[in-house]
Amino acid sequence: MSGEQANRDLSVKFAGLTFPNPFILSSAPPTTNGEMIRRAFQAGWGGAVSKTLNPEGVVIRDVTPRLATMRDARGAAFALGNIELTTKRTLGEWVRDFDALKEEFPDRIIIASLMAETSRQAWQDITRRVQGHVDAVELNLSCPHGMPEKGMGMAVGQDPAITEAVVGWVKEVATVPVLVKLTANVTDLAPIVEAAERAGADAFVAINTVSAIMGVDLDTLTPLPAVKGRGTFCGYSGPGIKPIGLRCVAQIAQVTARPISAVGGIETWQDAVEYMAVGASTVQLCTAVMFRGYRIVRRLRSGLSSYLQDKGFAQVEDIVGKALGALTAHEELDFDHRVVYRIDEERCTDCGICITSCRDAGYSAIDRRPDRPQIDPQRCDGCSLCQQVCPVEGCVTPVEETRAATA
Ligand SMILES: Cc1cc2nc3c(=O)[nH]c(=O)nc-3n(C[C@H](O)[C@H](O)[C@H](O)COP(=O)(O)O)c2cc1C
């Protein structure tokens, strides 16, 4: 990669809006108020979705604490679970912030995330109240904790009929694009997407956090995150949900031509490109910013710019959906394509993990012969477990079965 040198135009069109770059802060703690969004824009973010707003007069009380993490072997947090609710600020405070941000950063895209009880009046009131001050609204039909019990958030986005009603009410009065933020906590996204599209959704956002329990405290046997000895189902975010997000974005792209903003486990520009390849034209981040700050946008932008240049793409749109043509049903895969694996003796460190995995969970195809592991092509079934567990890149590689058999 040519690093910081590349200077591709990263601007992208999305639902009639032009983002200066595709990197957006999702609705979450990094967009708690206007001053924080201001600092994010100074750092270079292309847009921001406000923390979810509530109708006039709704008072939100959060519990403390409301986060739990999973940590890697060195103790660094990499996954997050939260039981935070929507904004504690009033619509009036938000509208003032939106106006100030728009004046200072006219080229950035500001989106108000909205949530209301399932009534035409409530959804239309909150839409009318904010839409003159933002570029778009995002309907939070996907929060998995706290709000579904009150018939909001994920309780709406899990039901095609209620989704269609809510999106339809907002579209009756909306003068700005209406984005619909979906939940992965459903068996099939297609009917939800179709319902929202019938009601006039301008774009889709996926995914919100995944319903989870982050762990159990082994001393107190309390589910985590815990509040004074009791826990509840939380929303799981971070790199662990990226595979789920990629699947959801691809599924949405398969049923609609409306633009998609991807969110879920994005940390690097490579994550962003993957989401674009399965159909997203903008990407949103939360947990990576909570762990490392607004400044990560610099690397996201320079990495994406270099990638576009190195691959000969003129613009972000050229990547969008590029992997979808290669996405097929399992029965359509080539069952005649047979590979077996071989180990590069020069690279092998003789750690033995491939021997153990193949013996206890594969086809017992790896022998220590004479002092390095060697794969017997007659016994190898080509599952790739040895390659997956090998810690040395390029040490275990596939070869066509016929060549291996005669080698
Ligand atoms: C502490 C916390 C609070 C959040 N609050 C909201 C919210 O108010 N509205 C919303 O739509 N999503 C909310 N989210 C979800 C994020 O916007 C995002 O969809 C999710 O975290 C997945 O992205 P990530 O893996 O980059 O964090 C919240 C996430 C976290 C971690």
The ligand as an ORCA input file, in Angstrom:
! r2SCAN-3c Opt
* xyz 0 1
  C     -22.905      2.401     24.828
  C     -23.654      2.334     23.515
  C     -24.780      3.127     23.332
  C     -25.490      3.077     22.126
  N     -26.579      3.881     21.941
  C     -27.259      3.836     20.773
  C     -28.340      4.721     20.531
  O     -28.691      5.576     21.334
  N     -29.006      4.604     19.340
  C     -28.644      3.691     18.388
  O     -29.262      3.633     17.311
  N     -27.596      2.857     18.591
  C     -26.902      2.914     19.744
  N     -25.808      2.101     19.928
  C     -25.432      1.136     18.859
  C     -24.342      1.687     17.934
  O     -24.763      2.841     17.255
  C     -23.927      0.617     16.899
  O     -25.042      0.294     16.095
  C     -23.399     -0.649     17.548
  O     -22.623     -0.371     18.677
  C     -22.573     -1.501     16.573
  O     -21.455     -0.788     16.086
  P     -19.957     -0.940     16.700
  O     -19.613     -2.394     16.681
  O     -19.103     -0.092     15.823
  O     -20.022     -0.418     18.083
  C     -25.073      2.172     21.103
  C     -23.925      1.385     21.303
  C     -23.207      1.471     22.475
  C     -21.976      0.624     22.644
*
